[in-house]
Amino acid sequence: MSEYWFRPKQRGIGAGVPLNWKGWALFAAYIGTILAVPSIYEAWLGYPGTPLLRILGVVAISVPYLLLAWRKTEGGWRWRRGEEEIEDETGD
């Protein structure tokens, strides 16, 4: 059985609040690497990169993050309207 790292969003689609330290660590690493993109380009290219290069860097970082968050979200990703908990309790 897999341990979940994220709670699903109450409304909309996607991952919500991290449930444990692994989720928080992944989120912090994601934010940190996105903020480091210009510095990484500066070290490799000698300049902070063009806007297109920065966007490509953020996409390259975001895809693995989103895939891992999708796999580690309790109940998976699906559209939620926020009314499901109420409907389940009343039996409607």
Chimera marker file (.cmm) of the C-alpha trace (Angstrom):
<marker_set name="trace">
<marker id="1" x="0.000" y="0.000" z="0.000" r="1" g="1" b="0" radius="0.5"/>
<marker id="2" x="1.291" y="3.417" z="-0.945" r="1" g="1" b="0" radius="0.5"/>
<marker id="3" x="1.700" y="6.227" z="1.557" r="1" g="1" b="0" radius="0.5"/>
<marker id="4" x="0.010" y="9.425" z="0.374" r="1" g="1" b="0" radius="0.5"/>
<marker id="5" x="1.867" y="12.721" z="0.547" r="1" g="1" b="0" radius="0.5"/>
<marker id="6" x="-0.930" y="15.107" z="-0.460" r="1" g="1" b="0" radius="0.5"/>
<marker id="7" x="-4.595" y="15.633" z="0.340" r="1" g="1" b="0" radius="0.5"/>
<marker id="8" x="-6.801" y="16.246" z="-2.724" r="1" g="1" b="0" radius="0.5"/>
<marker id="9" x="-8.100" y="19.743" z="-3.324" r="1" g="1" b="0" radius="0.5"/>
<marker id="10" x="-11.602" y="20.329" z="-1.981" r="1" g="1" b="0" radius="0.5"/>
<marker id="11" x="-12.628" y="22.229" z="-5.118" r="1" g="1" b="0" radius="0.5"/>
<marker id="12" x="-11.182" y="21.803" z="-8.584" r="1" g="1" b="0" radius="0.5"/>
<marker id="13" x="-8.599" y="19.280" z="-9.654" r="1" g="1" b="0" radius="0.5"/>
<marker id="14" x="-5.140" y="18.522" z="-8.313" r="1" g="1" b="0" radius="0.5"/>
<marker id="15" x="-3.192" y="18.095" z="-5.116" r="1" g="1" b="0" radius="0.5"/>
<marker id="16" x="-3.961" y="20.179" z="-2.072" r="1" g="1" b="0" radius="0.5"/>
<marker id="17" x="-2.093" y="20.561" z="1.204" r="1" g="1" b="0" radius="0.5"/>
<marker id="18" x="0.814" y="18.197" z="1.912" r="1" g="1" b="0" radius="0.5"/>
<marker id="19" x="-0.058" y="15.536" z="4.505" r="1" g="1" b="0" radius="0.5"/>
<marker id="20" x="3.420" y="14.746" z="5.829" r="1" g="1" b="0" radius="0.5"/>
<marker id="21" x="7.047" y="15.809" z="5.697" r="1" g="1" b="0" radius="0.5"/>
<marker id="22" x="7.630" y="14.098" z="2.348" r="1" g="1" b="0" radius="0.5"/>
<marker id="23" x="4.958" y="16.220" z="0.691" r="1" g="1" b="0" radius="0.5"/>
<marker id="24" x="6.327" y="19.390" z="2.283" r="1" g="1" b="0" radius="0.5"/>
<marker id="25" x="9.885" y="18.432" z="1.247" r="1" g="1" b="0" radius="0.5"/>
<marker id="26" x="8.796" y="17.841" z="-2.348" r="1" g="1" b="0" radius="0.5"/>
<marker id="27" x="6.938" y="21.156" z="-2.420" r="1" g="1" b="0" radius="0.5"/>
<marker id="28" x="9.923" y="23.037" z="-0.932" r="1" g="1" b="0" radius="0.5"/>
<marker id="29" x="12.301" y="21.404" z="-3.425" r="1" g="1" b="0" radius="0.5"/>
<marker id="30" x="9.962" y="22.345" z="-6.279" r="1" g="1" b="0" radius="0.5"/>
<marker id="31" x="9.787" y="25.996" z="-5.230" r="1" g="1" b="0" radius="0.5"/>
<marker id="32" x="13.535" y="26.101" z="-4.566" r="1" g="1" b="0" radius="0.5"/>
<marker id="33" x="14.460" y="24.700" z="-7.965" r="1" g="1" b="0" radius="0.5"/>
<marker id="34" x="12.106" y="27.068" z="-9.777" r="1" g="1" b="0" radius="0.5"/>
<marker id="35" x="13.651" y="30.025" z="-7.969" r="1" g="1" b="0" radius="0.5"/>
<marker id="36" x="17.127" y="28.697" z="-8.830" r="1" g="1" b="0" radius="0.5"/>
<marker id="37" x="16.504" y="28.466" z="-12.600" r="1" g="1" b="0" radius="0.5"/>
<marker id="38" x="18.138" y="31.854" z="-13.421" r="1" g="1" b="0" radius="0.5"/>
<marker id="39" x="21.138" y="31.035" z="-11.207" r="1" g="1" b="0" radius="0.5"/>
<marker id="40" x="21.549" y="27.639" z="-12.860" r="1" g="1" b="0" radius="0.5"/>
<marker id="41" x="21.496" y="29.268" z="-16.300" r="1" g="1" b="0" radius="0.5"/>
<marker id="42" x="23.979" y="31.875" z="-15.065" r="1" g="1" b="0" radius="0.5"/>
<marker id="43" x="26.370" y="29.118" z="-13.989" r="1" g="1" b="0" radius="0.5"/>
<marker id="44" x="26.006" y="27.098" z="-17.206" r="1" g="1" b="0" radius="0.5"/>
<marker id="45" x="25.545" y="29.781" z="-19.854" r="1" g="1" b="0" radius="0.5"/>
<marker id="46" x="27.126" y="32.843" z="-18.313" r="1" g="1" b="0" radius="0.5"/>
<marker id="47" x="23.831" y="34.787" z="-18.356" r="1" g="1" b="0" radius="0.5"/>
<marker id="48" x="20.449" y="34.287" z="-16.612" r="1" g="1" b="0" radius="0.5"/>
<marker id="49" x="18.749" y="32.988" z="-19.753" r="1" g="1" b="0" radius="0.5"/>
<marker id="50" x="16.075" y="34.332" z="-22.040" r="1" g="1" b="0" radius="0.5"/>
<marker id="51" x="12.398" y="34.300" z="-21.033" r="1" g="1" b="0" radius="0.5"/>
<marker id="52" x="11.813" y="31.286" z="-23.305" r="1" g="1" b="0" radius="0.5"/>
<marker id="53" x="14.706" y="29.401" z="-21.723" r="1" g="1" b="0" radius="0.5"/>
<marker id="54" x="13.353" y="30.180" z="-18.241" r="1" g="1" b="0" radius="0.5"/>
<marker id="55" x="9.887" y="28.941" z="-19.206" r="1" g="1" b="0" radius="0.5"/>
<marker id="56" x="11.389" y="25.727" z="-20.595" r="1" g="1" b="0" radius="0.5"/>
<marker id="57" x="13.328" y="25.267" z="-17.362" r="1" g="1" b="0" radius="0.5"/>
<marker id="58" x="10.187" y="25.700" z="-15.250" r="1" g="1" b="0" radius="0.5"/>
<marker id="59" x="8.286" y="23.230" z="-17.455" r="1" g="1" b="0" radius="0.5"/>
<marker id="60" x="11.125" y="20.702" z="-17.162" r="1" g="1" b="0" radius="0.5"/>
<marker id="61" x="10.956" y="21.012" z="-13.365" r="1" g="1" b="0" radius="0.5"/>
<marker id="62" x="7.145" y="21.041" z="-13.167" r="1" g="1" b="0" radius="0.5"/>
<marker id="63" x="6.415" y="17.881" z="-15.171" r="1" g="1" b="0" radius="0.5"/>
<marker id="64" x="8.164" y="15.436" z="-12.780" r="1" g="1" b="0" radius="0.5"/>
<marker id="65" x="6.752" y="17.310" z="-9.762" r="1" g="1" b="0" radius="0.5"/>
<marker id="66" x="3.196" y="17.093" z="-11.078" r="1" g="1" b="0" radius="0.5"/>
<marker id="67" x="3.561" y="13.402" z="-11.963" r="1" g="1" b="0" radius="0.5"/>
<marker id="68" x="4.833" y="12.558" z="-8.491" r="1" g="1" b="0" radius="0.5"/>
<marker id="69" x="2.173" y="14.710" z="-6.793" r="1" g="1" b="0" radius="0.5"/>
<marker id="70" x="-0.495" y="13.002" z="-8.921" r="1" g="1" b="0" radius="0.5"/>
<marker id="71" x="0.674" y="9.538" z="-7.860" r="1" g="1" b="0" radius="0.5"/>
<marker id="72" x="0.979" y="10.509" z="-4.189" r="1" g="1" b="0" radius="0.5"/>
<marker id="73" x="-2.398" y="12.297" z="-3.788" r="1" g="1" b="0" radius="0.5"/>
<marker id="74" x="-4.943" y="10.511" z="-1.613" r="1" g="1" b="0" radius="0.5"/>
<marker id="75" x="-7.937" y="9.599" z="-3.780" r="1" g="1" b="0" radius="0.5"/>
<marker id="76" x="-6.244" y="10.710" z="-7.004" r="1" g="1" b="0" radius="0.5"/>
<marker id="77" x="-6.946" y="13.755" z="-9.110" r="1" g="1" b="0" radius="0.5"/>
<marker id="78" x="-10.483" y="14.345" z="-10.313" r="1" g="1" b="0" radius="0.5"/>
<marker id="79" x="-12.810" y="17.292" z="-10.475" r="1" g="1" b="0" radius="0.5"/>
<marker id="80" x="-14.327" y="18.108" z="-7.075" r="1" g="1" b="0" radius="0.5"/>
<marker id="81" x="-17.038" y="20.667" z="-6.399" r="1" g="1" b="0" radius="0.5"/>
<marker id="82" x="-16.680" y="20.764" z="-2.629" r="1" g="1" b="0" radius="0.5"/>
<marker id="83" x="-20.202" y="19.444" z="-2.088" r="1" g="1" b="0" radius="0.5"/>
<marker id="84" x="-19.328" y="15.749" z="-2.165" r="1" g="1" b="0" radius="0.5"/>
<marker id="85" x="-18.649" y="15.427" z="1.575" r="1" g="1" b="0" radius="0.5"/>
<marker id="86" x="-22.069" y="16.911" z="2.425" r="1" g="1" b="0" radius="0.5"/>
<marker id="87" x="-23.899" y="14.760" z="-0.115" r="1" g="1" b="0" radius="0.5"/>
<marker id="88" x="-22.202" y="11.591" z="1.149" r="1" g="1" b="0" radius="0.5"/>
<marker id="89" x="-23.210" y="12.307" z="4.747" r="1" g="1" b="0" radius="0.5"/>
<marker id="90" x="-26.886" y="13.005" z="3.984" r="1" g="1" b="0" radius="0.5"/>
<marker id="91" x="-27.232" y="10.071" z="1.603" r="1" g="1" b="0" radius="0.5"/>
<marker id="92" x="-28.328" y="12.228" z="-1.368" r="1" g="1" b="0" radius="0.5"/>
<link id1="1" id2="2" r="1" g="1" b="0" radius="0.2"/>
<link id1="2" id2="3" r="1" g="1" b="0" radius="0.2"/>
<link id1="3" id2="4" r="1" g="1" b="0" radius="0.2"/>
<link id1="4" id2="5" r="1" g="1" b="0" radius="0.2"/>
<link id1="5" id2="6" r="1" g="1" b="0" radius="0.2"/>
<link id1="6" id2="7" r="1" g="1" b="0" radius="0.2"/>
<link id1="7" id2="8" r="1" g="1" b="0" radius="0.2"/>
<link id1="8" id2="9" r="1" g="1" b="0" radius="0.2"/>
<link id1="9" id2="10" r="1" g="1" b="0" radius="0.2"/>
<link id1="10" id2="11" r="1" g="1" b="0" radius="0.2"/>
<link id1="11" id2="12" r="1" g="1" b="0" radius="0.2"/>
<link id1="12" id2="13" r="1" g="1" b="0" radius="0.2"/>
<link id1="13" id2="14" r="1" g="1" b="0" radius="0.2"/>
<link id1="14" id2="15" r="1" g="1" b="0" radius="0.2"/>
<link id1="15" id2="16" r="1" g="1" b="0" radius="0.2"/>
<link id1="16" id2="17" r="1" g="1" b="0" radius="0.2"/>
<link id1="17" id2="18" r="1" g="1" b="0" radius="0.2"/>
<link id1="18" id2="19" r="1" g="1" b="0" radius="0.2"/>
<link id1="19" id2="20" r="1" g="1" b="0" radius="0.2"/>
<link id1="20" id2="21" r="1" g="1" b="0" radius="0.2"/>
<link id1="21" id2="22" r="1" g="1" b="0" radius="0.2"/>
<link id1="22" id2="23" r="1" g="1" b="0" radius="0.2"/>
<link id1="23" id2="24" r="1" g="1" b="0" radius="0.2"/>
<link id1="24" id2="25" r="1" g="1" b="0" radius="0.2"/>
<link id1="25" id2="26" r="1" g="1" b="0" radius="0.2"/>
<link id1="26" id2="27" r="1" g="1" b="0" radius="0.2"/>
<link id1="27" id2="28" r="1" g="1" b="0" radius="0.2"/>
<link id1="28" id2="29" r="1" g="1" b="0" radius="0.2"/>
<link id1="29" id2="30" r="1" g="1" b="0" radius="0.2"/>
<link id1="30" id2="31" r="1" g="1" b="0" radius="0.2"/>
<link id1="31" id2="32" r="1" g="1" b="0" radius="0.2"/>
<link id1="32" id2="33" r="1" g="1" b="0" radius="0.2"/>
<link id1="33" id2="34" r="1" g="1" b="0" radius="0.2"/>
<link id1="34" id2="35" r="1" g="1" b="0" radius="0.2"/>
<link id1="35" id2="36" r="1" g="1" b="0" radius="0.2"/>
<link id1="36" id2="37" r="1" g="1" b="0" radius="0.2"/>
<link id1="37" id2="38" r="1" g="1" b="0" radius="0.2"/>
<link id1="38" id2="39" r="1" g="1" b="0" radius="0.2"/>
<link id1="39" id2="40" r="1" g="1" b="0" radius="0.2"/>
<link id1="40" id2="41" r="1" g="1" b="0" radius="0.2"/>
<link id1="41" id2="42" r="1" g="1" b="0" radius="0.2"/>
<link id1="42" id2="43" r="1" g="1" b="0" radius="0.2"/>
<link id1="43" id2="44" r="1" g="1" b="0" radius="0.2"/>
<link id1="44" id2="45" r="1" g="1" b="0" radius="0.2"/>
<link id1="45" id2="46" r="1" g="1" b="0" radius="0.2"/>
<link id1="46" id2="47" r="1" g="1" b="0" radius="0.2"/>
<link id1="47" id2="48" r="1" g="1" b="0" radius="0.2"/>
<link id1="48" id2="49" r="1" g="1" b="0" radius="0.2"/>
<link id1="49" id2="50" r="1" g="1" b="0" radius="0.2"/>
<link id1="50" id2="51" r="1" g="1" b="0" radius="0.2"/>
<link id1="51" id2="52" r="1" g="1" b="0" radius="0.2"/>
<link id1="52" id2="53" r="1" g="1" b="0" radius="0.2"/>
<link id1="53" id2="54" r="1" g="1" b="0" radius="0.2"/>
<link id1="54" id2="55" r="1" g="1" b="0" radius="0.2"/>
<link id1="55" id2="56" r="1" g="1" b="0" radius="0.2"/>
<link id1="56" id2="57" r="1" g="1" b="0" radius="0.2"/>
<link id1="57" id2="58" r="1" g="1" b="0" radius="0.2"/>
<link id1="58" id2="59" r="1" g="1" b="0" radius="0.2"/>
<link id1="59" id2="60" r="1" g="1" b="0" radius="0.2"/>
<link id1="60" id2="61" r="1" g="1" b="0" radius="0.2"/>
<link id1="61" id2="62" r="1" g="1" b="0" radius="0.2"/>
<link id1="62" id2="63" r="1" g="1" b="0" radius="0.2"/>
<link id1="63" id2="64" r="1" g="1" b="0" radius="0.2"/>
<link id1="64" id2="65" r="1" g="1" b="0" radius="0.2"/>
<link id1="65" id2="66" r="1" g="1" b="0" radius="0.2"/>
<link id1="66" id2="67" r="1" g="1" b="0" radius="0.2"/>
<link id1="67" id2="68" r="1" g="1" b="0" radius="0.2"/>
<link id1="68" id2="69" r="1" g="1" b="0" radius="0.2"/>
<link id1="69" id2="70" r="1" g="1" b="0" radius="0.2"/>
<link id1="70" id2="71" r="1" g="1" b="0" radius="0.2"/>
<link id1="71" id2="72" r="1" g="1" b="0" radius="0.2"/>
<link id1="72" id2="73" r="1" g="1" b="0" radius="0.2"/>
<link id1="73" id2="74" r="1" g="1" b="0" radius="0.2"/>
<link id1="74" id2="75" r="1" g="1" b="0" radius="0.2"/>
<link id1="75" id2="76" r="1" g="1" b="0" radius="0.2"/>
<link id1="76" id2="77" r="1" g="1" b="0" radius="0.2"/>
<link id1="77" id2="78" r="1" g="1" b="0" radius="0.2"/>
<link id1="78" id2="79" r="1" g="1" b="0" radius="0.2"/>
<link id1="79" id2="80" r="1" g="1" b="0" radius="0.2"/>
<link id1="80" id2="81" r="1" g="1" b="0" radius="0.2"/>
<link id1="81" id2="82" r="1" g="1" b="0" radius="0.2"/>
<link id1="82" id2="83" r="1" g="1" b="0" radius="0.2"/>
<link id1="83" id2="84" r="1" g="1" b="0" radius="0.2"/>
<link id1="84" id2="85" r="1" g="1" b="0" radius="0.2"/>
<link id1="85" id2="86" r="1" g="1" b="0" radius="0.2"/>
<link id1="86" id2="87" r="1" g="1" b="0" radius="0.2"/>
<link id1="87" id2="88" r="1" g="1" b="0" radius="0.2"/>
<link id1="88" id2="89" r="1" g="1" b="0" radius="0.2"/>
<link id1="89" id2="90" r="1" g="1" b="0" radius="0.2"/>
<link id1="90" id2="91" r="1" g="1" b="0" radius="0.2"/>
<link id1="91" id2="92" r="1" g="1" b="0" radius="0.2"/>
</marker_set>
